[in-house]
Amino acid sequence: MVWGGLYASAFERVRSSMGNAGRVLLAYNTNIDAVKYLERKDLEKRVERAGREEVFRYADGLPKRIENVPQLLGSILWSIRRGKAAELFVESCSTRFYMRQWNWDELRMGGQVGIMANLLGGVYGVPVIAHVPQLSGLQASLFKEGPIYVPKAESGRLKLVHPKEFAGDEENCIHHIYEFPRGFTVFGLKAPRENRFIGSADDYNPNLYIRPEFREHFEEITADVELAIISGLQALTKENYRGPLKIIKEHIEVLNELGIPAHLEFAFTPDETVRKAILGLLGEFWSVGLNEVELASVMEVMGEKGLAEKLLSHDPVDPIAVTEAMLRLAEKTGVRRIHFHTYGYYLALTDYRGEFVRDALLFSALAAAAKAKLGDVRSINDIVKATDVPVNEKAKAVEEGLVREYGMKDGIAEVNSYQLAFIPTKIVAKPKSTVGIGDTISSSAFVGEFVLR
Ligand code: ADP
């Protein structure tokens, strides 16, 4: 199988058809990512000032939420010591102020909606309507130029404007990201790997706040929309999920009545009650996108513990276990398309057939490699620069396994009454950035599939 040729022709076809894409609705999470690269001396000085003993209490066990500066600094130390990522809500105003004064090295668009809006609208030129919970000047400045719109209600009438023209002067939803490299050392604590701690000074996204324009004018907003991508459900908890999920259900019903295919971009959802509730809603969606950790977490709440463990115990992830899990998920919920991505390969299980499903995956893998290689992809033509990135070697065994098990040919097989599409991905050895790469993969493949139809 010559993947090089398939990559090249899939890319050309998606690129030449992208101009035909209709409007894409993106909801609900957008925020500001403020990245601070930690420095040893600075951090040690801050810990001393806040009280070393007090701070170190939290380096042993994370608080539930951050209520003061020692908790913030202790949580950062907790992450460093373990090389583990963690994210906590910052409740106190004075700690939020402390974080703002500490400042940042870099501002980035955050939230799946924000990231996808900049990619689809700002890079591919596909018109998008985005839900931005709070549109401050800082938030607006992070949107790229291009056909990106937010609804604005003016004396009861709805207008679509670019976020920079919204001029709403609303609040900042800032996720403070404290990054450290592998080997970073403070007070003798050494980070076993690179990672980050995130303190969210954001009252809107974690509660899945839905703007009045979207609550009151949803049918008008979706009137000319062709596709929808839904995300941001991951931070909900069993205490606050009911209200937002009720509105989302109503929104999906509207989309389904209008025949607008909706994709759910799944993200790791720690709360099991919420995960189960999302699972209950999945059948309303056309499509869902997830990685191995997320698929395993879904298997867990479906009572498939054995499959869940299997998904996390092989490197690369066992594709037969993935296919089994996708089949269970599709059969249980009725979702029509499942797009699985992992380091090295992607799979799509669909209840319809066609090479365009595989070709859209190829396009998305090239987009992901371009993002990893360049950091920022400025135009769709930049994606071609990833052509020379080699196809992952480990994916060969994965492909052979699928050929043996399902008689797969050219990346396509028939499994039960579904089509299974497979592609080996291109892996950039020294990536410039992998932030939001999962969102790049899922949105490129979903939109790519529809422009190829
Ligand atoms: P995130 O939430 O950070 O976007 P995901 O797990 O959703 O993480 O997406 C990560 C995906 O990015 C992996 O499944 C893999 O396919 C892809 N990826 C990661 N690193 C690279 C790389 N260096 N080159 C190409 N693709 C990568």
Residues whose N, C-alpha, C, O or C-beta is under 5 A from the ligand:
A	BS01	ADP	N291 H341 T342 Y343 G344 A368 A369 A372 K426 I427 V428 P431 T434 G436 I437 G438 D439
